[in-house]
Amino acid sequence: MLRIGILGGTFDPVHMGHLVLAETARDTLRLDRVYFVPAADPPHKHGQVIAHKDDRLAMLELALASNPAFSISLIDLERPGPHYTADMVELVREKLAPADELWFLMGLDSLIDFPNWHDPDRIRRTARLAAATRPHYEIDWTPLEAALPGIIHEVTLLPMPGVSIASQNLRRKIQHGSSIRYLVPEPVRDYILEQGLYRL
């Protein structure tokens, strides 16, 4: 039996917060592998400018190269949209052996917003749930339980170091010429600078 984690996102760009979440989950849940699943056409980001999928994929490859437990799944990039997480999780599950254990990894913001996702119950049925926590932050389970009864008993919380990085803020810093050193892996920073990504 393998224990597999999946972390989806646009990764625009991938940053240290993503990597710390994935490594914390790998260590805490004793995962054999964590798959990063870049989204091709996320419905909740329609109308927003997203870096081309080839650039996002290239940055992911650079970021994950040094960790043999991390891999990339192209399951979203290689299928037609719309790209809902519930569909992606089911597709990943179908590729695993029946005895394998699948974990869906998410950040705290995603957990809070989880009731608003497309068909969250299908995700709950398909994979076990794990969510990163922030130091000294108490989750208000009341609205989550009201929308998704029983969820409080289904989510494994992952105590995370105090790493708070958002891709949107990184893009803004790049647009203003500010440094993103140590917020993203150095090869990713070099790629962004060389390709002129996120410039106005």
ZILINTA-V138529 format. One line per field, one symbol per residue. phi: phi as a letter, one per 40 degrees, with the letter a starting at -180 (. if undefined). burial: # if it has 9 or more other ideal C-beta (glycine too) atoms within 8 Angstrom, else .. A space follows every 50 residues. Layout:
phi = ???
burial = ???
This chain:
phi = .bbbbbbcicfbccacccccdccccdcccfccabccbcccacdcbcgccb dddcccccccdcccdcbccbbbbccccbbcccbcddccccccdccccdcc bbbcbacccccccdccccfcccccccacbbbcbbdgbccccdcccccbdg cccbcccbcbccbbbbddccccccdcgccbdgcbddcccccccccgcgcc
burial = .##########.##############.##.#.########.##....... #.#.##########.....#.##.###.#...####.######..#...# ########.##..##.#..#.###.#########....#....##..#.. #...####.#....#.#..##.###....#..###.###.##....##..
